[in-house]
Amino acid sequence: MPTTPSVSLFKPMLLGGCIALLAISFFVFGVDNPNPAWGKYWMVRPLIITPLAGAMGGVFYAFMDYQSARGFNRTLAVLLSLVVFVVGLWLGIVLGLAGTMWN
């Protein structure tokens, strides 16, 4: 009987969140003159929502890694994880920037 490796959610979540934070930081901190209609703390929302979306993409990767250890095709699992992460990151950026830069 094959043994399944213990899957840690912390590392993929942290990596996904950090990648998403770097991606949204590129947009948020690149604004020199924000629109006054956006409010004083307009950048808090994207800096919270987007890393959460990236962390969820990391959780999906950990789930697919677990499934590949149980016999699922490893290449398909990595490709599916990458697609889900990119789509989730895009949705996180859209939700975070809605009403400000994404108008």
N, C-alpha and C positions, 0 to 999 in steps of 0.2 A: 504494500500500500504506500503510494507516494505521500510524502509529507508536504504540507503547504507552508511556505515561509510566513512568518508573522509580518503582517502588513501594517506599517506605521502610517497614520494619516498626517502626522505632524510635518514631516519633511516635504511631501508634495503640496500640502496646503501652504506652507511657508514660502516655498519656491514660486507657486502660482500667484500668491498674494504679492510677493516682491516684484515679480515681472509686471503684474498689473499696476502696481504703485509706480514703477519706473515709467510705464507707458502713459499713465494719466498725468504724471508730474511733468512730462514733456509738454503737454498741452496747457495745464493749469499754470505752471510757473513761467510759461512763455508769454503770458498776457501782461503787457506793460500798462495799458490804460483800460481797466475793466469798465464796462457800462455801469453807470450809477444805479440803473434800474435792477441790476442783479442783486443788490444788497451788499452789506458790509462783509459777511462771511460766506460768500458765494462758493468759495473753493472747498469748503468743508464737505459738502455733499459728494462731489466726485472723488475726493480723497478717501471717503469711507466706502462708498458703494462699489467702485471699480476694484479695489483690492479684495472685497468680499466675493465678487464675481470670479476673480482670478483664483481665490482659495477654493471655491466650489469646483472650478476646473481641475484643480489639484486633487480634490477628493475623488472626482470622476476618474482621474488617472490612477489613483490608488486602487479604486474599485476594479478597473480594467486590468491592472497588474495582478490583482488577486484572481481575477477570472482567468488570466492567461496561465497562472500557476496551476489552475485546476483543469487546464486542457484547451482553453480557447486559443485561437491562432494569435501568436504574439505580435506579428506584423500588423494584423488587422486591429488588434487592441491599441497599439501605439498610434496608428493612423486615426482611428476613431477618437482616441483621447485628444490628439492634436486638433482635430476638427471641432470637437466640443469645446476645447479650451479657447480657440480663436473666436468661435461664435459667442461664447459666454463673455469673453473679454470685450468684444464689440458691443454686445448688449449692455454690459456694465458701463462702458464709456458713454453710450447713448443715454442710459438712465441717469448717470451721474451728471452729464452736461446738459440735460434737457432743461430748457428755460434759460440757459445762459449761452454758452458757445454753440450748442447744438440747437439751432432755432429754425 
